[in-house]
Amino acid sequence: MLHPLDKTSSKEGLFPCGRVKDEIEQKTVIFPAGYKCDHCIFQLSWKVKDKYYYTCSDVSLPNNGVYFDADTYLQESISNLALIFKLVKRSLALLIQLLSAIGLVLIGYQVYKYWL
């Protein structure tokens, strides 16, 4: 039995939902570590008054359920940020060169105009 991460469920896996009218509620669950399944069915059941309702989803958990590696994600994010900073630094250097060139042209124009 899976329980929501927000710890709102009872030992039996029951938790309240539908408390806020006209809004979507969501719950996040994590399969046990090492759980592997190439083709499984995830079933959610709920009870309204005295009637049970069910919904099912096809689930695939290859690689022992590992989809997200936080360390790799963090390293890739840092690498991407470093690349962005390099690009910004290059862009600023080019902008400074361009502004310098424009400044030299304006100074040259002023000198030329002065000597006429």
Buried (B, 14 or more C-beta within 10 A) or exposed (E): EBBBEEEEBEEEEEBEEEEEEEEEEEBEEEBEEEEEBEEBEBEEEEEEEEEEEEEEEEBEBEEEBEEEEEEEEEEEEEEEEEEEEEEEEEEEEEEEEEEEEEEEEEEEEEEEEEEE
